[in-house]
Amino acid sequence: MVQKALVTATAGQNGNIAARPTDTAGKRPLVVIRFDRAKVPYQQALYHAVSRVLEQRPDAVFDLVAVAPTEGGTARVALNSNKARRHAEEVLRSLTEMGLPVARVAVSAKTLASAKTSEVHLYLR
């Protein structure tokens, strides 16, 4: 578990709210978490990436995207999408436990042909 809190995330906040997700097409994610096994240890890497951004941009806003693979039929894609959303909720909980206000994270979902398993992407807005 992450030891420190991103308390500085709220310092200097100027009211930026991530009300709606933005289009992330063509953007490079800050973090990609692949849920290819049980209990993926992503928290420390997530903390380091977000804290580095917040050191330079204390009022940063993020897009958290649940990514599901498109392989299989319609039912399989729906199951994969639900799984990806649950993982995104887990990552969002981790971010809030680290001290990042939920209002600064917009959550969305998409399918991606290149994804082989459920993934969560974090983008800097």
Secondary structure, DSSP 4 states (H G I P E B T S, - for coil): ---S--GGGTTT-------SPPP-TTPPPSEEEE--SSS---HHHHHHHHHHHHHH-TT--EEEEEEEE--S-HHHHHHHHHHHHHHHHHHHHHHHHTT--GGGEEEEEEEETT-SS-EEEEEE-
